[in-house]
Amino acid sequence: MHQQMYFSTQPVEEPDNPRHLAATIEVIGDDHILFASDWPHHDFDHPRHVFDLPLSLETKRRIMGGNALRLFGIPSPAKPARPRA
């Protein structure tokens, strides 16, 4: 399953303790979770909720787009060059 399946949910049914959701993500593997907003429906999950979870910044980046880029074979956008002072 881990090699061929990706997981997402909408709405995100958050437990009372956000650490329980973080633990579930760790068990599944953060490399196979995709954010699903269900936008433009009126009851969509706002992306900011992911950033409130007790997860590493790298895990949040994977969930919020990195995993989808990899799954669909889309190259990661180049980081903008920093202006020289």
PyRosetta script that sets phi, psi and omega in degrees:
from pyrosetta import init, pose_from_sequence

init()
pose = pose_from_sequence("MHQQMYFSTQPVEEPDNPRHLAATIEVIGDDHILFASDWPHHDFDHPRHVFDLPLSLETKRRIMGGNALRLFGIPSPAKPARPRA")
pose.set_psi(1, -40.2)
pose.set_omega(1, -175.5)
pose.set_phi(2, -65.0)
pose.set_psi(2, -27.1)
pose.set_omega(2, -179.3)
pose.set_phi(3, -81.1)
pose.set_psi(3, -23.3)
pose.set_omega(3, -171.5)
pose.set_phi(4, -122.2)
pose.set_psi(4, -5.0)
pose.set_omega(4, -175.4)
pose.set_phi(5, -121.7)
pose.set_psi(5, 143.2)
pose.set_omega(5, 172.7)
pose.set_phi(6, -121.0)
pose.set_psi(6, 154.2)
pose.set_omega(6, -173.6)
pose.set_phi(7, -127.8)
pose.set_psi(7, 142.3)
pose.set_omega(7, 171.2)
pose.set_phi(8, -154.2)
pose.set_psi(8, 165.4)
pose.set_omega(8, 176.9)
pose.set_phi(9, -149.8)
pose.set_psi(9, 146.0)
pose.set_omega(9, 173.8)
pose.set_phi(10, -150.7)
pose.set_psi(10, 123.1)
pose.set_omega(10, 1.5)
pose.set_phi(11, -75.2)
pose.set_psi(11, 159.6)
pose.set_omega(11, 175.6)
pose.set_phi(12, -78.8)
pose.set_psi(12, 112.4)
pose.set_omega(12, 178.9)
pose.set_phi(13, -84.9)
pose.set_psi(13, 93.6)
pose.set_omega(13, -175.1)
pose.set_phi(14, -80.4)
pose.set_psi(14, 132.6)
pose.set_omega(14, 174.7)
pose.set_phi(15, -71.4)
pose.set_psi(15, 166.8)
pose.set_omega(15, 178.6)
pose.set_phi(16, -58.6)
pose.set_psi(16, -36.1)
pose.set_omega(16, 179.7)
pose.set_phi(17, -104.6)
pose.set_psi(17, 112.3)
pose.set_omega(17, -178.5)
pose.set_phi(18, -58.8)
pose.set_psi(18, -22.7)
pose.set_omega(18, 178.7)
pose.set_phi(19, -65.6)
pose.set_psi(19, -27.0)
pose.set_omega(19, 178.0)
pose.set_phi(20, -67.6)
pose.set_psi(20, -39.8)
pose.set_omega(20, 176.4)
pose.set_phi(21, -67.2)
pose.set_psi(21, -40.7)
pose.set_omega(21, 177.0)
pose.set_phi(22, -60.6)
pose.set_psi(22, -40.6)
pose.set_omega(22, 178.7)
pose.set_phi(23, -64.8)
pose.set_psi(23, -38.4)
pose.set_omega(23, 177.6)
pose.set_phi(24, -63.6)
pose.set_psi(24, -42.1)
pose.set_omega(24, 177.9)
pose.set_phi(25, -62.6)
pose.set_psi(25, -40.3)
pose.set_omega(25, 178.6)
pose.set_phi(26, -64.0)
pose.set_psi(26, -38.4)
pose.set_omega(26, 179.7)
pose.set_phi(27, -67.1)
pose.set_psi(27, -44.3)
pose.set_omega(27, 179.8)
pose.set_phi(28, -67.8)
pose.set_psi(28, -40.3)
pose.set_omega(28, -175.4)
pose.set_phi(29, 109.4)
pose.set_psi(29, 120.1)
pose.set_omega(29, -175.4)
pose.set_phi(30, -68.0)
pose.set_psi(30, -9.0)
pose.set_omega(30, 179.3)
pose.set_phi(31, -86.2)
pose.set_psi(31, 0.8)
pose.set_omega(31, 179.3)
pose.set_phi(32, -130.2)
pose.set_psi(32, 27.1)
pose.set_omega(32, 177.4)
pose.set_phi(33, -114.2)
pose.set_psi(33, 131.9)
pose.set_omega(33, 177.4)
pose.set_phi(34, -118.5)
pose.set_psi(34, 138.6)
pose.set_omega(34, 175.7)
pose.set_phi(35, -74.7)
pose.set_psi(35, 132.4)
pose.set_omega(35, 176.3)
pose.set_phi(36, -125.4)
pose.set_psi(36, 112.3)
pose.set_omega(36, -175.2)
pose.set_phi(37, -88.8)
pose.set_psi(37, -29.0)
pose.set_omega(37, -173.8)
pose.set_phi(38, 66.4)
pose.set_psi(38, 20.3)
pose.set_omega(38, 175.9)
pose.set_phi(39, -64.8)
pose.set_psi(39, 139.9)
pose.set_omega(39, 16.5)
pose.set_phi(40, -102.0)
pose.set_psi(40, 19.2)
pose.set_omega(40, 179.0)
pose.set_phi(41, -60.8)
pose.set_psi(41, 150.9)
pose.set_omega(41, -174.5)
pose.set_phi(42, -64.7)
pose.set_psi(42, -21.1)
pose.set_omega(42, -176.9)
pose.set_phi(43, -108.9)
pose.set_psi(43, 28.6)
pose.set_omega(43, -177.7)
pose.set_phi(44, -66.6)
pose.set_psi(44, 157.1)
pose.set_omega(44, 176.3)
pose.set_phi(45, -87.1)
pose.set_psi(45, 122.1)
pose.set_omega(45, 179.5)
pose.set_phi(46, -70.9)
pose.set_psi(46, 138.0)
pose.set_omega(46, -179.5)
pose.set_phi(47, -56.9)
pose.set_psi(47, -24.5)
pose.set_omega(47, -177.6)
pose.set_phi(48, -61.4)
pose.set_psi(48, -22.8)
pose.set_omega(48, -179.8)
pose.set_phi(49, -63.3)
pose.set_psi(49, -33.3)
pose.set_omega(49, 177.8)
pose.set_phi(50, -64.4)
pose.set_psi(50, -38.5)
pose.set_omega(50, -177.1)
pose.set_phi(51, -72.9)
pose.set_psi(51, -14.2)
pose.set_omega(51, 176.1)
pose.set_phi(52, -85.0)
pose.set_psi(52, -11.7)
pose.set_omega(52, -178.3)
pose.set_phi(53, -74.4)
pose.set_psi(53, 149.7)
pose.set_omega(53, 178.4)
pose.set_phi(54, -79.0)
pose.set_psi(54, 71.6)
pose.set_omega(54, -179.9)
pose.set_phi(55, -127.6)
pose.set_psi(55, 158.7)
pose.set_omega(55, 177.8)
pose.set_phi(56, -68.8)
pose.set_psi(56, 158.0)
pose.set_omega(56, 178.4)
pose.set_phi(57, -60.5)
pose.set_psi(57, -38.6)
pose.set_omega(57, 179.2)
pose.set_phi(58, -63.8)
pose.set_psi(58, -41.3)
pose.set_omega(58, 177.4)
pose.set_phi(59, -62.7)
pose.set_psi(59, -43.6)
pose.set_omega(59, 178.5)
pose.set_phi(60, -61.5)
pose.set_psi(60, -39.6)
pose.set_omega(60, 178.7)
pose.set_phi(61, -64.8)
pose.set_psi(61, -40.7)
pose.set_omega(61, 178.6)
pose.set_phi(62, -62.4)
pose.set_psi(62, -48.2)
pose.set_omega(62, -177.6)
pose.set_phi(63, -64.1)
pose.set_psi(63, -40.9)
pose.set_omega(63, -173.7)
pose.set_phi(64, -81.2)
pose.set_psi(64, -0.2)
pose.set_omega(64, 176.3)
pose.set_phi(65, 168.7)
pose.set_psi(65, -32.5)
pose.set_omega(65, -177.4)
pose.set_phi(66, -58.9)
pose.set_psi(66, -42.4)
pose.set_omega(66, 179.9)
pose.set_phi(67, -66.0)
pose.set_psi(67, -39.0)
pose.set_omega(67, 178.8)
pose.set_phi(68, -65.6)
pose.set_psi(68, -41.3)
pose.set_omega(68, 177.6)
pose.set_phi(69, -58.8)
pose.set_psi(69, -46.4)
pose.set_omega(69, -179.8)
pose.set_phi(70, -65.4)
pose.set_psi(70, -45.5)
pose.set_omega(70, -178.3)
pose.set_phi(71, -58.9)
pose.set_psi(71, -44.1)
pose.set_omega(71, -176.4)
pose.set_phi(72, -93.4)
pose.set_psi(72, 4.6)
pose.set_omega(72, 176.9)
pose.set_phi(73, 68.1)
pose.set_psi(73, 32.4)
pose.set_omega(73, -179.9)
pose.set_phi(74, -96.3)
pose.set_psi(74, 127.7)
pose.set_omega(74, 179.2)
pose.set_phi(75, -63.3)
pose.set_psi(75, 144.0)
pose.set_omega(75, 178.2)
pose.set_phi(76, -67.9)
pose.set_psi(76, 134.9)
pose.set_omega(76, 179.1)
pose.set_phi(77, -60.1)
pose.set_psi(77, 143.3)
pose.set_omega(77, 178.1)
pose.set_phi(78, -68.4)
pose.set_psi(78, 141.8)
pose.set_omega(78, 175.7)
pose.set_phi(79, -71.6)
pose.set_psi(79, 138.4)
pose.set_omega(79, 178.6)
pose.set_phi(80, -64.1)
pose.set_psi(80, 142.2)
pose.set_omega(80, 178.7)
pose.set_phi(81, -67.0)
pose.set_psi(81, 141.6)
pose.set_omega(81, 176.7)
pose.set_phi(82, -77.1)
pose.set_psi(82, 134.0)
pose.set_omega(82, 178.2)
pose.set_phi(83, -63.6)
pose.set_psi(83, 140.4)
pose.set_omega(83, 177.9)
pose.set_phi(84, -81.9)
pose.set_psi(84, 138.0)
pose.set_omega(84, -179.7)
pose.set_phi(85, -82.9)
pose.dump_pdb("model.pdb")
